[in-house]
Amino acid sequence: MKPQILKRSKGFTKKAGSIIYINLKIFPHKKVRIGVIKGGKVKKYYEVTTGLEKEIPVKDTDTYSVFVQNMTNSTINAKGSYIK
């Protein structure tokens, strides 16, 4: 990912009470934001440098996306998966 870029997944519908599982690794270890967008707006994110393995509870039935945002001035690689 190029510097200062946000990339997100396609939108998917989740029901209240379910979870979104994210497992991503970042190379080289640089500052990124990894999180969830709900209804087009950022719902929750974590600032990390090495990656993230997290279950995020879904409180409302809505359309969600998972995102990674490069917060540095250098290129990074993000590798991993999410379960919708």
DAUR-V304942 format. One record per backbone hydrogen bond with DSSP energy under -1.0 kcal/mol. CO is the residue of the C=O (numbers start at 1). NH is the residue of the N-H. E is the energy in kcal/mol with one decimal. If there is no record, write none. Layout:
CO,NH,E  CO,NH,E
This chain:
1,76,-2.1  2,5,-1.2  5,70,-2.7  7,68,-2.5  12,64,-3.4  14,62,-1.7  15,18,-1.8  18,58,-2.9  20,56,-3.1  21,83,-2.7  22,54,-2.6  23,81,-2.7  24,52,-2.7  25,79,-2.5  27,77,-3.4  31,71,-1.9  32,48,-2.3  33,69,-2.7  34,46,-2.4  35,67,-2.6  36,43,-2.6  36,44,-1.5  37,65,-2.0  38,41,-2.0  41,38,-2.9  44,36,-2.7  46,34,-2.3  48,32,-2.8  50,26,-2.4  52,24,-2.8  54,22,-2.9  56,20,-2.2  58,17,-3.1  62,14,-2.4  63,39,-2.9  64,12,-2.4  65,37,-3.1  66,9,-2.6  67,35,-2.1  68,7,-2.9  69,33,-2.3  77,27,-2.6  79,25,-3.1  81,23,-2.9  83,21,-1.8
